[in-house]
Amino acid sequence: MNFSWLGLLIFALIAVVVSAGKCPIPFKNEKNQCVFDRTIRGECPVGSTYKINVNKCVYGA
């Protein structure tokens, strides 16, 4: 039997787990949050919101 699909599934699961711990570009990891410095009167990148308590854009918040 051809079990190449099983190898592909296992590889995909490993890739998802490894990539889940990283922040997307241009965010950087800071205190377990993906943050980005917002310019004065600028907007946050797509998928993030401005959090006043950290004074930065936080991804996925």
PQR file of N, CA, C, O and H, with PARSE charges and radii, in Angstrom:
ATOM      1  N   MET A   1       0.837  -1.191   0.000 -0.4000 1.5000
ATOM      2  CA  MET A   1       0.000   0.000   0.000 -0.0000 2.0000
ATOM      3  C   MET A   1       0.879   1.250   0.000  0.5500 1.7000
ATOM      4  O   MET A   1       2.015   1.236   0.474 -0.5500 1.4000
ATOM      5  N   ASN A   2       0.336   2.298  -0.529 -0.4000 1.5000
ATOM      6  CA  ASN A   2       1.067   3.559  -0.603 -0.0000 2.0000
ATOM      7  C   ASN A   2       0.679   4.432   0.589  0.5500 1.7000
ATOM      8  O   ASN A   2      -0.451   4.909   0.690 -0.5500 1.4000
ATOM      9  H   ASN A   2      -0.587   2.310  -0.914  0.4000 1.0000
ATOM     10  N   PHE A   3       1.632   4.627   1.477 -0.4000 1.5000
ATOM     11  CA  PHE A   3       1.380   5.426   2.674 -0.0000 2.0000
ATOM     12  C   PHE A   3       2.049   6.798   2.605  0.5500 1.7000
ATOM     13  O   PHE A   3       2.346   7.400   3.637 -0.5500 1.4000
ATOM     14  H   PHE A   3       2.551   4.239   1.395  0.4000 1.0000
ATOM     15  N   SER A   4       2.283   7.287   1.394 -0.4000 1.5000
ATOM     16  CA  SER A   4       2.913   8.600   1.261 -0.0000 2.0000
ATOM     17  C   SER A   4       2.014   9.706   1.804  0.5500 1.7000
ATOM     18  O   SER A   4       2.516  10.739   2.249 -0.5500 1.4000
ATOM     19  H   SER A   4       2.042   6.798   0.556  0.4000 1.0000
ATOM     20  N   TRP A   5       0.706   9.512   1.778 -0.4000 1.5000
ATOM     21  CA  TRP A   5      -0.226  10.506   2.320 -0.0000 2.0000
ATOM     22  C   TRP A   5      -0.026  10.652   3.822  0.5500 1.7000
ATOM     23  O   TRP A   5      -0.184  11.742   4.371 -0.5500 1.4000
ATOM     24  H   TRP A   5       0.298   8.673   1.417  0.4000 1.0000
ATOM     25  N   LEU A   6       0.322   9.557   4.483 -0.4000 1.5000
ATOM     26  CA  LEU A   6       0.546   9.605   5.925 -0.0000 2.0000
ATOM     27  C   LEU A   6       1.807  10.425   6.239  0.5500 1.7000
ATOM     28  O   LEU A   6       1.816  11.225   7.175 -0.5500 1.4000
ATOM     29  H   LEU A   6       0.450   8.671   4.037  0.4000 1.0000
ATOM     30  N   GLY A   7       2.848  10.223   5.464 -0.4000 1.5000
ATOM     31  CA  GLY A   7       4.063  11.011   5.649 -0.0000 2.0000
ATOM     32  C   GLY A   7       3.823  12.483   5.391  0.5500 1.7000
ATOM     33  O   GLY A   7       4.342  13.337   6.109 -0.5500 1.4000
ATOM     34  H   GLY A   7       2.841   9.573   4.704  0.4000 1.0000
ATOM     35  N   LEU A   8       3.041  12.782   4.373 -0.4000 1.5000
ATOM     36  CA  LEU A   8       2.709  14.169   4.058 -0.0000 2.0000
ATOM     37  C   LEU A   8       1.881  14.797   5.177  0.5500 1.7000
ATOM     38  O   LEU A   8       2.094  15.960   5.519 -0.5500 1.4000
ATOM     39  H   LEU A   8       2.619  12.087   3.790  0.4000 1.0000
ATOM     40  N   LEU A   9       0.953  14.058   5.743 -0.4000 1.5000
ATOM     41  CA  LEU A   9       0.125  14.549   6.845 -0.0000 2.0000
ATOM     42  C   LEU A   9       0.980  14.841   8.080  0.5500 1.7000
ATOM     43  O   LEU A   9       0.810  15.877   8.723 -0.5500 1.4000
ATOM     44  H   LEU A   9       0.779  13.113   5.465  0.4000 1.0000
ATOM     45  N   ILE A  10       1.881  13.948   8.403 -0.4000 1.5000
ATOM     46  CA  ILE A  10       2.755  14.145   9.562 -0.0000 2.0000
ATOM     47  C   ILE A  10       3.658  15.354   9.343  0.5500 1.7000
ATOM     48  O   ILE A  10       3.862  16.148  10.261 -0.5500 1.4000
ATOM     49  H   ILE A  10       2.019  13.107   7.880  0.4000 1.0000
ATOM     50  N   PHE A  11       4.202  15.499   8.134 -0.4000 1.5000
ATOM     51  CA  PHE A  11       5.042  16.656   7.818 -0.0000 2.0000
ATOM     52  C   PHE A  11       4.255  17.952   7.944  0.5500 1.7000
ATOM     53  O   PHE A  11       4.770  18.937   8.474 -0.5500 1.4000
ATOM     54  H   PHE A  11       4.036  14.853   7.389  0.4000 1.0000
ATOM     55  N   ALA A  12       3.018  17.966   7.465 -0.4000 1.5000
ATOM     56  CA  ALA A  12       2.184  19.169   7.547 -0.0000 2.0000
ATOM     57  C   ALA A  12       1.891  19.529   9.002  0.5500 1.7000
ATOM     58  O   ALA A  12       1.921  20.706   9.359 -0.5500 1.4000
ATOM     59  H   ALA A  12       2.600  17.166   7.034  0.4000 1.0000
ATOM     60  N   LEU A  13       1.613  18.555   9.834 -0.4000 1.5000
ATOM     61  CA  LEU A  13       1.348  18.818  11.249 -0.0000 2.0000
ATOM     62  C   LEU A  13       2.580  19.393  11.942  0.5500 1.7000
ATOM     63  O   LEU A  13       2.465  20.313  12.751 -0.5500 1.4000
ATOM     64  H   LEU A  13       1.589  17.598   9.545  0.4000 1.0000
ATOM     65  N   ILE A  14       3.736  18.863  11.634 -0.4000 1.5000
ATOM     66  CA  ILE A  14       4.973  19.386  12.222 -0.0000 2.0000
ATOM     67  C   ILE A  14       5.216  20.818  11.759  0.5500 1.7000
ATOM     68  O   ILE A  14       5.623  21.663  12.556 -0.5500 1.4000
ATOM     69  H   ILE A  14       3.830  18.115  10.977  0.4000 1.0000
ATOM     70  N   ALA A  15       4.972  21.097  10.486 -0.4000 1.5000
ATOM     71  CA  ALA A  15       5.168  22.448   9.954 -0.0000 2.0000
ATOM     72  C   ALA A  15       4.233  23.448  10.624  0.5500 1.7000
ATOM     73  O   ALA A  15       4.635  24.578  10.902 -0.5500 1.4000
ATOM     74  H   ALA A  15       4.641  20.410   9.839  0.4000 1.0000
ATOM     75  N   VAL A  16       2.997  23.049  10.885 -0.4000 1.5000
ATOM     76  CA  VAL A  16       2.038  23.936  11.551 -0.0000 2.0000
ATOM     77  C   VAL A  16       2.483  24.231  12.975  0.5500 1.7000
ATOM     78  O   VAL A  16       2.408  25.375  13.423 -0.5500 1.4000
ATOM     79  H   VAL A  16       2.670  22.131  10.659  0.4000 1.0000
ATOM     80  N   VAL A  17       2.937  23.225  13.681 -0.4000 1.5000
ATOM     81  CA  VAL A  17       3.373  23.410  15.067 -0.0000 2.0000
ATOM     82  C   VAL A  17       4.595  24.322  15.128  0.5500 1.7000
ATOM     83  O   VAL A  17       4.672  25.182  16.006 -0.5500 1.4000
ATOM     84  H   VAL A  17       2.998  22.296  13.317  0.4000 1.0000
ATOM     85  N   VAL A  18       5.534  24.155  14.232 -0.4000 1.5000
ATOM     86  CA  VAL A  18       6.747  24.979  14.228 -0.0000 2.0000
ATOM     87  C   VAL A  18       6.421  26.420  13.863  0.5500 1.7000
ATOM     88  O   VAL A  18       6.941  27.346  14.485 -0.5500 1.4000
ATOM     89  H   VAL A  18       5.472  23.456  13.519  0.4000 1.0000
ATOM     90  N   SER A  19       5.575  26.621  12.872 -0.4000 1.5000
ATOM     91  CA  SER A  19       5.272  27.985  12.428 -0.0000 2.0000
ATOM     92  C   SER A  19       4.334  28.714  13.382  0.5500 1.7000
ATOM     93  O   SER A  19       4.270  29.943  13.347 -0.5500 1.4000
ATOM     94  H   SER A  19       5.152  25.869  12.366  0.4000 1.0000
ATOM     95  N   ALA A  20       3.616  28.005  14.223 -0.4000 1.5000
ATOM     96  CA  ALA A  20       2.674  28.647  15.143 -0.0000 2.0000
ATOM     97  C   ALA A  20       3.396  29.452  16.215  0.5500 1.7000
ATOM     98  O   ALA A  20       2.809  30.374  16.782 -0.5500 1.4000
ATOM     99  H   ALA A  20       3.668  27.007  14.251  0.4000 1.0000
ATOM    100  N   GLY A  21       4.627  29.137  16.503 -0.4000 1.5000
ATOM    101  CA  GLY A  21       5.363  29.840  17.540 -0.0000 2.0000
ATOM    102  C   GLY A  21       6.050  31.110  17.075  0.5500 1.7000
ATOM    103  O   GLY A  21       6.693  31.793  17.872 -0.5500 1.4000
ATOM    104  H   GLY A  21       5.104  28.389  16.043  0.4000 1.0000
ATOM    105  N   LYS A  22       5.924  31.433  15.799 -0.4000 1.5000
ATOM    106  CA  LYS A  22       6.616  32.603  15.265 -0.0000 2.0000
ATOM    107  C   LYS A  22       5.625  33.696  14.912  0.5500 1.7000
ATOM    108  O   LYS A  22       4.461  33.426  14.616 -0.5500 1.4000
ATOM    109  H   LYS A  22       5.402  30.878  15.152  0.4000 1.0000
ATOM    110  N   CYS A  23       6.095  34.917  14.947 -0.4000 1.5000
ATOM    111  CA  CYS A  23       5.261  36.067  14.587 -0.0000 2.0000
ATOM    112  C   CYS A  23       5.403  36.354  13.097  0.5500 1.7000
ATOM    113  O   CYS A  23       6.482  36.181  12.529 -0.5500 1.4000
ATOM    114  H   CYS A  23       7.040  35.136  15.188  0.4000 1.0000
ATOM    115  N   PRO A  24       4.319  36.791  12.464 -0.5600 1.5000
ATOM    116  CA  PRO A  24       4.417  37.153  11.047  0.2800 2.0000
ATOM    117  C   PRO A  24       5.203  38.454  10.869  0.5500 1.7000
ATOM    118  O   PRO A  24       5.340  39.244  11.803 -0.5500 1.4000
ATOM    119  N   ILE A  25       5.705  38.659   9.679 -0.4000 1.5000
ATOM    120  CA  ILE A  25       6.436  39.890   9.349 -0.0000 2.0000
ATOM    121  C   ILE A  25       5.443  41.035   9.329  0.5500 1.7000
ATOM    122  O   ILE A  25       4.376  40.833   8.750 -0.5500 1.4000
ATOM    123  H   ILE A  25       5.594  38.017   8.920  0.4000 1.0000
ATOM    124  N   PRO A  26       5.654  42.156   9.865 -0.5600 1.5000
ATOM    125  CA  PRO A  26       6.813  42.805  10.479  0.2800 2.0000
ATOM    126  C   PRO A  26       6.806  42.747  11.998  0.5500 1.7000
ATOM    127  O   PRO A  26       7.525  43.519  12.632 -0.5500 1.4000
ATOM    128  N   PHE A  27       6.028  41.866  12.605 -0.4000 1.5000
ATOM    129  CA  PHE A  27       5.900  41.807  14.058 -0.0000 2.0000
ATOM    130  C   PHE A  27       7.101  41.109  14.677  0.5500 1.7000
ATOM    131  O   PHE A  27       7.767  40.300  14.031 -0.5500 1.4000
ATOM    132  H   PHE A  27       5.444  41.239  12.090  0.4000 1.0000
ATOM    133  N   LYS A  28       7.372  41.438  15.953 -0.4000 1.5000
ATOM    134  CA  LYS A  28       8.429  40.760  16.693 -0.0000 2.0000
ATOM    135  C   LYS A  28       7.852  40.262  18.013  0.5500 1.7000
ATOM    136  O   LYS A  28       6.913  40.842  18.558 -0.5500 1.4000
ATOM    137  H   LYS A  28       6.831  42.095  16.478  0.4000 1.0000
ATOM    138  N   ASN A  29       8.431  39.182  18.511 -0.4000 1.5000
ATOM    139  CA  ASN A  29       7.945  38.567  19.734 -0.0000 2.0000
ATOM    140  C   ASN A  29       8.468  39.333  20.942  0.5500 1.7000
ATOM    141  O   ASN A  29       9.674  39.518  21.107 -0.5500 1.4000
ATOM    142  H   ASN A  29       9.194  38.711  18.069  0.4000 1.0000
ATOM    143  N   GLU A  30       7.539  39.772  21.780 -0.4000 1.5000
ATOM    144  CA  GLU A  30       7.907  40.524  22.977 -0.0000 2.0000
ATOM    145  C   GLU A  30       6.923  40.163  24.088  0.5500 1.7000
ATOM    146  O   GLU A  30       5.734  40.465  23.994 -0.5500 1.4000
ATOM    147  H   GLU A  30       6.559  39.621  21.646  0.4000 1.0000
ATOM    148  N   LYS A  31       7.419  39.523  25.128 -0.4000 1.5000
ATOM    149  CA  LYS A  31       6.590  39.104  26.268 -0.0000 2.0000
ATOM    150  C   LYS A  31       5.406  38.242  25.818  0.5500 1.7000
ATOM    151  O   LYS A  31       4.266  38.483  26.216 -0.5500 1.4000
ATOM    152  H   LYS A  31       8.386  39.278  25.205  0.4000 1.0000
ATOM    153  N   ASN A  32       5.690  37.241  24.989 -0.4000 1.5000
ATOM    154  CA  ASN A  32       4.681  36.307  24.475 -0.0000 2.0000
ATOM    155  C   ASN A  32       3.591  36.980  23.658  0.5500 1.7000
ATOM    156  O   ASN A  32       2.474  36.468  23.584 -0.5500 1.4000
ATOM    157  H   ASN A  32       6.616  37.045  24.667  0.4000 1.0000
ATOM    158  N   GLN A  33       3.889  38.106  23.048 -0.4000 1.5000
ATOM    159  CA  GLN A  33       2.959  38.787  22.155 -0.0000 2.0000
ATOM    160  C   GLN A  33       3.713  39.204  20.905  0.5500 1.7000
ATOM    161  O   GLN A  33       4.898  39.533  20.960 -0.5500 1.4000
ATOM    162  H   GLN A  33       4.797  38.522  23.108  0.4000 1.0000
ATOM    163  N   CYS A  34       3.018  39.188  19.780 -0.4000 1.5000
ATOM    164  CA  CYS A  34       3.592  39.685  18.538 -0.0000 2.0000
ATOM    165  C   CYS A  34       3.268  41.167  18.452  0.5500 1.7000
ATOM    166  O   CYS A  34       2.106  41.541  18.300 -0.5500 1.4000
ATOM    167  H   CYS A  34       2.055  38.921  19.735  0.4000 1.0000
ATOM    168  N   VAL A  35       4.294  42.018  18.549 -0.4000 1.5000
ATOM    169  CA  VAL A  35       4.074  43.464  18.613 -0.0000 2.0000
ATOM    170  C   VAL A  35       4.795  44.172  17.472  0.5500 1.7000
ATOM    171  O   VAL A  35       5.731  43.643  16.872 -0.5500 1.4000
ATOM    172  H   VAL A  35       5.238  41.714  18.672  0.4000 1.0000
ATOM    173  N   PHE A  36       4.321  45.398  17.191 -0.4000 1.5000
ATOM    174  CA  PHE A  36       4.898  46.241  16.152 -0.0000 2.0000
ATOM    175  C   PHE A  36       4.814  47.679  16.624  0.5500 1.7000
ATOM    176  O   PHE A  36       3.763  48.118  17.091 -0.5500 1.4000
ATOM    177  H   PHE A  36       3.560  45.827  17.678  0.4000 1.0000
ATOM    178  N   ASP A  37       5.914  48.423  16.507 -0.4000 1.5000
ATOM    179  CA  ASP A  37       5.919  49.832  16.902 -0.0000 2.0000
ATOM    180  C   ASP A  37       5.106  50.643  15.908  0.5500 1.7000
ATOM    181  O   ASP A  37       5.375  50.617  14.707 -0.5500 1.4000
ATOM    182  H   ASP A  37       6.767  48.067  16.128  0.4000 1.0000
ATOM    183  N   ARG A  38       4.125  51.354  16.402 -0.4000 1.5000
ATOM    184  CA  ARG A  38       3.265  52.170  15.551 -0.0000 2.0000
ATOM    185  C   ARG A  38       3.871  53.556  15.407  0.5500 1.7000
ATOM    186  O   ARG A  38       4.361  54.132  16.379 -0.5500 1.4000
ATOM    187  H   ARG A  38       3.906  51.376  17.378  0.4000 1.0000
ATOM    188  N   THR A  39       3.836  54.085  14.200 -0.4000 1.5000
ATOM    189  CA  THR A  39       4.323  55.445  13.990 -0.0000 2.0000
ATOM    190  C   THR A  39       3.301  56.427  14.544  0.5500 1.7000
ATOM    191  O   THR A  39       2.135  56.082  14.732 -0.5500 1.4000
ATOM    192  H   THR A  39       3.438  53.617  13.411  0.4000 1.0000
ATOM    193  N   ILE A  40       3.741  57.638  14.802 -0.4000 1.5000
ATOM    194  CA  ILE A  40       2.844  58.657  15.345 -0.0000 2.0000
ATOM    195  C   ILE A  40       1.720  58.905  14.348  0.5500 1.7000
ATOM    196  O   ILE A  40       1.969  59.176  13.173 -0.5500 1.4000
ATOM    197  H   ILE A  40       4.689  57.918  14.650  0.4000 1.0000
ATOM    198  N   ARG A  41       0.504  58.813  14.818 -0.4000 1.5000
ATOM    199  CA  ARG A  41      -0.710  58.966  14.011 -0.0000 2.0000
ATOM    200  C   ARG A  41      -0.778  57.983  12.848  0.5500 1.7000
ATOM    201  O   ARG A  41      -1.485  58.216  11.868 -0.5500 1.4000
ATOM    202  H   ARG A  41       0.302  58.593  15.772  0.4000 1.0000
ATOM    203  N   GLY A  42      -0.053  56.909  12.963 -0.4000 1.5000
ATOM    204  CA  GLY A  42      -0.089  55.876  11.930 -0.0000 2.0000
ATOM    205  C   GLY A  42      -1.120  54.821  12.268  0.5500 1.7000
ATOM    206  O   GLY A  42      -1.766  54.875  13.315 -0.5500 1.4000
ATOM    207  H   GLY A  42       0.521  56.720  13.760  0.4000 1.0000
ATOM    208  N   GLU A  43      -1.264  53.873  11.381 -0.4000 1.5000
ATOM    209  CA  GLU A  43      -2.209  52.783  11.595 -0.0000 2.0000
ATOM    210  C   GLU A  43      -1.444  51.500  11.874  0.5500 1.7000
ATOM    211  O   GLU A  43      -0.278  51.353  11.508 -0.5500 1.4000
ATOM    212  H   GLU A  43      -0.739  53.829  10.531  0.4000 1.0000
ATOM    213  N   CYS A  44      -2.128  50.586  12.526 -0.4000 1.5000
ATOM    214  CA  CYS A  44      -1.542  49.279  12.783 -0.0000 2.0000
ATOM    215  C   CYS A  44      -1.663  48.416  11.527  0.5500 1.7000
ATOM    216  O   CYS A  44      -2.586  48.602  10.734 -0.5500 1.4000
ATOM    217  H   CYS A  44      -3.075  50.705  12.823  0.4000 1.0000
ATOM    218  N   PRO A  45      -0.735  47.472  11.343 -0.5600 1.5000
ATOM    219  CA  PRO A  45      -0.837  46.558  10.207  0.2800 2.0000
ATOM    220  C   PRO A  45      -2.113  45.715  10.292  0.5500 1.7000
ATOM    221  O   PRO A  45      -2.722  45.593  11.355 -0.5500 1.4000
ATOM    222  N   VAL A  46      -2.494  45.151   9.180 -0.4000 1.5000
ATOM    223  CA  VAL A  46      -3.706  44.330   9.105 -0.0000 2.0000
ATOM    224  C   VAL A  46      -3.597  43.157  10.078  0.5500 1.7000
ATOM    225  O   VAL A  46      -2.555  42.506  10.163 -0.5500 1.4000
ATOM    226  H   VAL A  46      -2.000  45.251   8.316  0.4000 1.0000
ATOM    227  N   GLY A  47      -4.670  42.896  10.801 -0.4000 1.5000
ATOM    228  CA  GLY A  47      -4.710  41.783  11.743 -0.0000 2.0000
ATOM    229  C   GLY A  47      -4.254  42.137  13.140  0.5500 1.7000
ATOM    230  O   GLY A  47      -4.155  41.262  14.000 -0.5500 1.4000
ATOM    231  H   GLY A  47      -5.516  43.425  10.731  0.4000 1.0000
ATOM    232  N   SER A  48      -3.974  43.414  13.381 -0.4000 1.5000
ATOM    233  CA  SER A  48      -3.525  43.823  14.710 -0.0000 2.0000
ATOM    234  C   SER A  48      -4.330  45.021  15.187  0.5500 1.7000
ATOM    235  O   SER A  48      -4.970  45.721  14.401 -0.5500 1.4000
ATOM    236  H   SER A  48      -4.054  44.125  12.682  0.4000 1.0000
ATOM    237  N   THR A  49      -4.279  45.236  16.485 -0.4000 1.5000
ATOM    238  CA  THR A  49      -4.959  46.384  17.083 -0.0000 2.0000
ATOM    239  C   THR A  49      -3.994  47.089  18.025  0.5500 1.7000
ATOM    240  O   THR A  49      -3.058  46.485  18.551 -0.5500 1.4000
ATOM    241  H   THR A  49      -3.758  44.668  17.123  0.4000 1.0000
ATOM    242  N   TYR A  50      -4.238  48.359  18.223 -0.4000 1.5000
ATOM    243  CA  TYR A  50      -3.387  49.159  19.107 -0.0000 2.0000
ATOM    244  C   TYR A  50      -3.789  48.916  20.550  0.5500 1.7000
ATOM    245  O   TYR A  50      -4.959  49.052  20.908 -0.5500 1.4000
ATOM    246  H   TYR A  50      -4.998  48.849  17.796  0.4000 1.0000
ATOM    247  N   LYS A  51      -2.821  48.557  21.374 -0.4000 1.5000
ATOM    248  CA  LYS A  51      -3.048  48.355  22.804 -0.0000 2.0000
ATOM    249  C   LYS A  51      -2.331  49.462  23.560  0.5500 1.7000
ATOM    250  O   LYS A  51      -1.106  49.574  23.511 -0.5500 1.4000
ATOM    251  H   LYS A  51      -1.870  48.447  21.083  0.4000 1.0000
ATOM    252  N   ILE A  52      -3.100  50.269  24.249 -0.4000 1.5000
ATOM    253  CA  ILE A  52      -2.541  51.446  24.919 -0.0000 2.0000
ATOM    254  C   ILE A  52      -1.643  51.064  26.090  0.5500 1.7000
ATOM    255  O   ILE A  52      -0.713  51.805  26.406 -0.5500 1.4000
ATOM    256  H   ILE A  52      -4.095  50.178  24.289  0.4000 1.0000
ATOM    257  N   ASN A  53      -1.892  49.931  26.743 -0.4000 1.5000
ATOM    258  CA  ASN A  53      -1.081  49.554  27.904 -0.0000 2.0000
ATOM    259  C   ASN A  53       0.340  49.133  27.520  0.5500 1.7000
ATOM    260  O   ASN A  53       1.242  49.201  28.355 -0.5500 1.4000
ATOM    261  H   ASN A  53      -2.648  49.328  26.486  0.4000 1.0000
ATOM    262  N   VAL A  54       0.554  48.701  26.282 -0.4000 1.5000
ATOM    263  CA  VAL A  54       1.911  48.385  25.825 -0.0000 2.0000
ATOM    264  C   VAL A  54       2.414  49.408  24.812  0.5500 1.7000
ATOM    265  O   VAL A  54       3.579  49.367  24.417 -0.5500 1.4000
ATOM    266  H   VAL A  54      -0.179  48.646  25.604  0.4000 1.0000
ATOM    267  N   ASN A  55       1.549  50.320  24.391 -0.4000 1.5000
ATOM    268  CA  ASN A  55       1.870  51.393  23.452 -0.0000 2.0000
ATOM    269  C   ASN A  55       2.395  50.848  22.124  0.5500 1.7000
ATOM    270  O   ASN A  55       3.302  51.423  21.520 -0.5500 1.4000
ATOM    271  H   ASN A  55       0.602  50.352  24.711  0.4000 1.0000
ATOM    272  N   LYS A  56       1.813  49.731  21.680 -0.4000 1.5000
ATOM    273  CA  LYS A  56       2.225  49.097  20.429 -0.0000 2.0000
ATOM    274  C   LYS A  56       1.030  48.410  19.790  0.5500 1.7000
ATOM    275  O   LYS A  56      -0.007  48.215  20.425 -0.5500 1.4000
ATOM    276  H   LYS A  56       1.077  49.264  22.170  0.4000 1.0000
ATOM    277  N   CYS A  57       1.190  48.049  18.532 -0.4000 1.5000
ATOM    278  CA  CYS A  57       0.187  47.254  17.836 -0.0000 2.0000
ATOM    279  C   CYS A  57       0.428  45.792  18.196  0.5500 1.7000
ATOM    280  O   CYS A  57       1.555  45.306  18.105 -0.5500 1.4000
ATOM    281  H   CYS A  57       2.032  48.207  18.016  0.4000 1.0000
ATOM    282  N   VAL A  58      -0.622  45.096  18.603 -0.4000 1.5000
ATOM    283  CA  VAL A  58      -0.515  43.700  19.004 -0.0000 2.0000
ATOM    284  C   VAL A  58      -1.271  42.852  17.991  0.5500 1.7000
ATOM    285  O   VAL A  58      -2.442  43.107  17.708 -0.5500 1.4000
ATOM    286  H   VAL A  58      -1.538  45.491  18.677  0.4000 1.0000
ATOM    287  N   TYR A  59      -0.599  41.844  17.447 -0.4000 1.5000
ATOM    288  CA  TYR A  59      -1.187  40.984  16.424 -0.0000 2.0000
ATOM    289  C   TYR A  59      -2.184  40.004  17.046  0.5500 1.7000
ATOM    290  O   TYR A  59      -1.901  39.382  18.070 -0.5500 1.4000
ATOM    291  H   TYR A  59       0.352  41.637  17.677  0.4000 1.0000
ATOM    292  N   GLY A  60      -3.333  39.878  16.424 -0.4000 1.5000
ATOM    293  CA  GLY A  60      -4.330  38.907  16.852 -0.0000 2.0000
ATOM    294  C   GLY A  60      -5.062  39.273  18.122  0.5500 1.7000
ATOM    295  O   GLY A  60      -5.719  38.416  18.714 -0.5500 1.4000
ATOM    296  H   GLY A  60      -3.562  40.383  15.592  0.4000 1.0000
ATOM    297  N   ALA A  61      -4.974  40.499  18.555 -0.4000 1.5000
ATOM    298  CA  ALA A  61      -5.646  40.896  19.799 -0.0000 2.0000
ATOM    299  C   ALA A  61      -6.946  41.606  19.514  0.5500 1.7000
ATOM    300  O   ALA A  61      -7.644  42.010  20.443 -0.5500 1.4000
ATOM    301  H   ALA A  61      -4.441  41.195  18.074  0.4000 1.0000
TER
END
